[in-house]
Each structure stands twice: as structure tokens, then as C-alpha cells.
Amino acid sequence: MIVASRISKIYSGNGNEVRALDGVDLTIQSGEFVIIIGRSGSGKSTLLSLLGGLSRPTHGSIEIDGNDIWKMNDKDLSKLRGHEIGFVFQFPGLMPTLDVLENVILPSSFVEKREGVGDRAIKLLDTLGIGGKVNSFPHQISGGELKRASIARALINDPSIILADEPTGDLDAETEMEIMEVFRQMNDEGRTIIMVTHNPDLSSFASRVMRMDTGHIRLEAR
């Protein structure tokens, strides 16, 4: 379970103060598929960054399974991210000098147990429908294939939580639906999915839908 209590993120500069998040409370149960909808600049990506331990809140606390992540030391927080959280971003960000298989395996280099990681990567790519692209480089595959590779990379350490930031924003409608079905399958396997998007048409995939506006979770849709 993820519990965010009164979290704020404030950026200051040139005498100005921007409240990207302003006292957000949020509880997400294990196994939920939560979609957070909002326009650009509403605070969605900032919220995801805080929940994933990538950015520290200015105020408030975030607990994952009862542990306040911002009271952890750097080593334990890195371990938590490496083992329990998989990140999927709008732009896949694959390393251009590595082939697809090497890109998928890369996050495993930051955790202790690496036995069988190559076989696991190949199985993930097969499951995601791009098993034939293991030796291709990022510039040689399509946008949808890049996204599938980035999902495989997020899953390589078998995380219990997937955080997805606009994961379908650059895809055509058909590929978008295919990728959303992949997320649905991951949720059916028991993973907690938290996805932010500007597209309300994706709401049907979620077990719970929220809406963000100017740093607040304003209402729950559906």
C-alpha cells in the first residue's frame, strides 16, 4: 500500500514560488490500477516522481508498505526503487548504443540477484510480442516496439509497483490500446499500476480514476 500524507513540492527561483503539489493526500491499495488525469502542468508527473522516490517532497510523507521512504538512507531507498518499483516514461529513453536485450537487462545491474536475467529478459520480450527484436538497436524499431521494450525494462526486476508517466502519449490510437492491454495484464498479475495521462479515454482501464488540477487532486472521476 502507498500512502501520501499532505505532500507538497515547492520550487523557488528569481523571487517566485511555484507549488507543483499543494498538500496532496493519497492512498493506493496494493493491486489497484489507478489512472490520474490532468493537463500539462497540473502536477501529475511531479506526484509520480515523489511516489517513486525520485524527488523529495518539500513537505509531507510517503509510505510504501508502512515504510516512510524519505526516512530511508540512500542505499535502502535505492534498493527499494530497484526491487519494488518499475518506471515507464512517455519517451522510452533506451540507450542508443545498446541493443534491445541489453537495454532491458540494464536495470538488473543495480540489484544483487542477476542469475537468469538474460533468460528472463528474453521471456519478457517474447510475452510483449517483440522477441524477434532482441538484437535490434533502438533506431531500428518502431515507436510501439520501443514502448514495449521500455515496459520489459521496467519489469526486469519483477517489481510490485509500476509507475507510468504518459506512457502512450506519443503513440497512434491502435498502438495505444495495445499498450494499455499490456498494463491491464500486468495489473491482472497482481502489480499495482499508477499511471498519469492527459487522455480521459483511457479511464476504462483503471480500477480507480483521479483528476489533478494545479497541484491538487480535485475529484475522483467515474
Backbone hydrogen bonds, N-H to C=O, Kabsch-Sander energy under -0.5 kcal/mol:
donor,donor_aa,acceptor,acceptor_aa,energy
2,I,28,I,-2.7
3,V,63,E,-2.5
4,A,26,L,-3.6
5,S,3,V,-0.5
5,S,61,S,-2.8
6,R,4,A,-0.6
7,I,24,V,-2.5
8,S,59,H,-2.0
9,K,21,L,-1.6
11,Y,18,V,-3.0
13,G,16,N,-2.2
16,N,13,G,-2.1
18,V,11,Y,-3.3
19,R,17,E,-0.5
20,A,9,K,-1.7
20,A,18,V,-1.1
21,L,9,K,-1.4
22,D,215,G,-2.5
24,V,7,I,-2.7
26,L,4,A,-2.6
28,I,2,I,-2.9
32,E,29,Q,-1.8
34,V,32,E,-0.5
34,V,193,I,-3.1
35,I,208,R,-2.2
36,I,195,M,-3.0
37,I,35,I,-0.6
37,I,210,M,-3.0
38,G,197,T,-1.6
42,S,39,R,-1.8
47,L,43,G,-2.4
48,L,44,K,-2.1
49,S,45,S,-2.3
50,L,46,T,-2.0
51,L,47,L,-2.6
52,G,48,L,-1.9
53,G,50,L,-1.4
54,L,49,S,-2.5
55,S,49,S,-1.2
58,T,8,S,-2.2
59,H,8,S,-1.5
61,S,5,S,-1.7
63,E,3,V,-2.8
64,I,67,N,-2.3
65,D,1,M,-3.1
67,N,64,I,-1.6
68,D,66,G,-0.5
69,I,62,I,-2.2
69,I,67,N,-0.8
71,K,68,D,-1.8
72,M,69,I,-0.9
77,L,73,N,-2.5
78,S,74,D,-2.4
79,K,75,K,-2.0
80,L,76,D,-2.3
81,R,77,L,-2.5
82,G,78,S,-2.5
83,H,79,K,-2.3
84,E,80,L,-2.8
85,I,80,L,-0.6
85,I,81,R,-1.1
86,G,161,I,-2.8
88,V,163,L,-2.7
90,Q,165,D,-0.7
98,L,95,M,-1.5
100,V,136,S,-2.5
101,L,134,V,-2.4
103,N,99,D,-2.4
104,V,100,V,-2.3
105,I,101,L,-2.1
106,L,102,E,-1.3
108,S,105,I,-1.9
109,S,106,L,-1.9
110,F,107,P,-1.6
111,V,108,S,-1.4
114,R,112,E,-0.7
117,V,114,R,-2.0
120,R,116,G,-2.2
121,A,117,V,-2.5
122,I,118,G,-2.2
123,K,119,D,-2.3
124,L,120,R,-2.5
125,L,121,A,-2.5
126,D,122,I,-2.4
127,T,123,K,-2.7
128,L,124,L,-2.1
129,G,126,D,-1.5
130,I,125,L,-2.8
133,K,130,I,-2.0
134,V,131,G,-0.9
136,S,133,K,-1.7
140,Q,137,F,-2.7
141,I,138,P,-1.3
146,L,142,S,-2.5
147,K,143,G,-2.1
148,R,144,G,-2.1
149,A,145,E,-2.3
150,S,146,L,-2.1
151,I,147,K,-1.9
152,A,148,R,-2.4
153,R,149,A,-2.3
154,A,150,S,-1.8
155,L,151,I,-1.4
156,I,152,A,-0.9
156,I,153,R,-0.7
158,D,155,L,-2.5
160,S,84,E,-0.6
161,I,84,E,-2.1
162,I,192,T,-3.1
163,L,86,G,-2.8
164,A,162,I,-0.5
164,A,194,I,-2.8
165,D,88,V,-2.8
165,D,163,L,-0.5
166,E,164,A,-0.8
166,E,196,V,-2.4
169,G,166,E,-1.3
171,L,168,T,-1.7
176,E,172,D,-2.6
177,M,173,A,-1.9
178,E,174,E,-1.7
179,I,175,T,-2.5
180,M,176,E,-2.3
181,E,177,M,-1.9
182,V,178,E,-1.4
183,F,179,I,-1.9
184,R,180,M,-2.4
185,Q,181,E,-2.3
186,M,182,V,-2.2
187,N,183,F,-2.2
188,D,184,R,-2.4
189,E,185,Q,-1.5
190,G,187,N,-2.0
191,R,186,M,-1.8
192,T,160,S,-2.8
193,I,32,E,-2.7
193,I,191,R,-0.5
194,I,162,I,-2.7
195,M,34,V,-2.8
196,V,164,A,-2.5
197,T,36,I,-2.3
202,L,199,N,-1.5
203,S,200,P,-1.7
205,F,202,L,-1.8
206,A,203,S,-1.7
207,S,33,F,-2.4
208,R,33,F,-1.7
210,M,35,I,-2.8
211,R,219,L,-1.9
212,M,37,I,-3.2
213,D,216,H,-2.7
215,G,42,S,-2.7
216,H,213,D,-1.5
218,R,211,R,-1.6
218,R,216,H,-1.0
219,L,211,R,-0.8
221,A,209,V,-0.8
221,A,219,L,-0.6
